[in-house]
Structure formats: C-alpha cells, structure tokens
Amino acid sequence: MKAKISMITLGVDNLERATRFYRDGLELPQFEFDSEGVAFFDLEGTWLGLFPREALADDIGLDSAQHSGFSGITLAHNVASKAEVDAVLEQAVSAGATLIKPAQEVFWGGYSGYFQDPEGHYWEVAYNPFMDLT
C-alpha cells in the first residue's frame, strides 16, 4: 500500500450547508462535476469529500444498528486499477484489518471496498476512472 491518504470523507447531516461552509466560508476550491448528493474539494495533497452521513454508512455496508456508532468519517486510499484495489484490501486483511465490504463495481462508476483497521477506523480502497486521486 502506498503511504498516502487520497481522500477524507465527512458524513454530514446537511450537505448544502456543509458545502457552503467549506466552499464559501473557508474558500476551499470545489471540484465541479455533474453530480448531486456529494461534494469534493481539491486540497493540497489530498481531497475532502462531503457525503450525507446515512448514505456514507450505507455505502460502507453498515446496518442500522452499526450506524449509531459510526463517527461519520472515512479515509480513502485510491489506486490506479481494480486489481490494486483487490491487492490492497487483501494486504489490509492479512495485516489484521476486518473486511467490511468486498470490492465491487459501485454506483458512481468506479470500483471500491472497505476495511476497518484494528482500532475501528473505516478505510475505503477505490479505483476512480474519472478523477486522478492516485
């Protein structure tokens, strides 16, 4: 696994309010693309994603009982291919992580899966053919 966090995603209760705060209030550069329900900001060395909290929990594959303990934060490690997604997930599990969601084609057109580190933090490993996050 490359030593890089390519994205931090915050699960938010009000996407419009959160987007205004980061875009207009903090003046972070928003990545413009044709999609509703998510916002991305291009930062130096990483990206910040805003995603509705419940949708983020569902994307991970958490059931409603697990939602209550979910912090609303995920870290992402983006790679250059689907094969690399599978390899990094396998490496994480071999090192002691728990596979939460096996890698699969996802609704936005990429390929990703999730693991939970031994301390309970959620990581997405993803291949995104639309944005260079590697």
Sequence and secondary structure as in RCSB ss.txt:
>XXXX:A:sequence
MKAKISMITLGVDNLERATRFYRDGLELPQFEFDSEGVAFFDLEGTWLGLFPREALADDIGLDSAQHSGFSGITL
AHNVASKAEVDAVLEQAVSAGATLIKPAQEVFWGGYSGYFQDPEGHYWEVAYNPFMDLT
>XXXX:A:secstr
  S   EEEEEES HHHHHHIIIIIS   EE  S SS EEEE SSSEEEEEEHHHHHHHHT  HHHHTT  SEEE
EEEESSHHHHHHHHHHHHHTT EEEEEEEE TTS EEEEEE TTS EEEEEE SSS   
